[in-house]
Amino acid sequence: MKKAQSQIHESIIVIFIFAIIFVIALFGVYRYNLSSAENIRAESEEGRSISLLSNLPDSPLLQYSELGDEKEAVDTLKILDLELNEQGFRTIEIKQAYPQVAEASCNGETYPNCNSYLLYSQVRQGGNKNVISIPVSLYFPLTKEVKLGILTITTYG
């Protein structure tokens, strides 16, 4: 009888240990899948930002055109009326880089004596952020000048 009870106790202990090992392994697989999904999401957001960065300056919403002839410049008057929706947690901004003017956010009252156009902003507090930028030509229709600007997309993760 004692031998049978000790074997039952040993079996229960072995099953308990295997259950603990199984739970730990299951938790490890869960963490790995969670990490993998987060990496895929981050890569997807980065790809989306790069795509947006390359396509936005050539978009009819921003591109300067004269009598239907598209030019390689961003029309600053079009920026003032632009409303981008549902771009995720990111900030899209164009700043005039050269010639330098006083730091001022552009709107209907400060245009053209300003240097910063905020196209979209939805900031997530905490976490990582990824900043990518490219140079763009800025066309000012009122003065018919072309100046250098930088299009910056900041993605929050």
CORDA-V780843 format. One record per helix or strand of 2 or more residues. SS is the DSSP state (alpha for helix, beta for strand). FROM is the first residue (numbers start at 0). TO is the last residue. If there is no record, write none. Layout:
ss=SS from=FROM to=TO
ss=SS from=FROM to=TO
//
This chain:
ss=alpha from=1 to=55
ss=beta from=62 to=65
ss=beta from=68 to=74
ss=alpha from=75 to=80
ss=beta from=89 to=97
ss=beta from=115 to=120
ss=beta from=128 to=139
ss=beta from=144 to=155
//
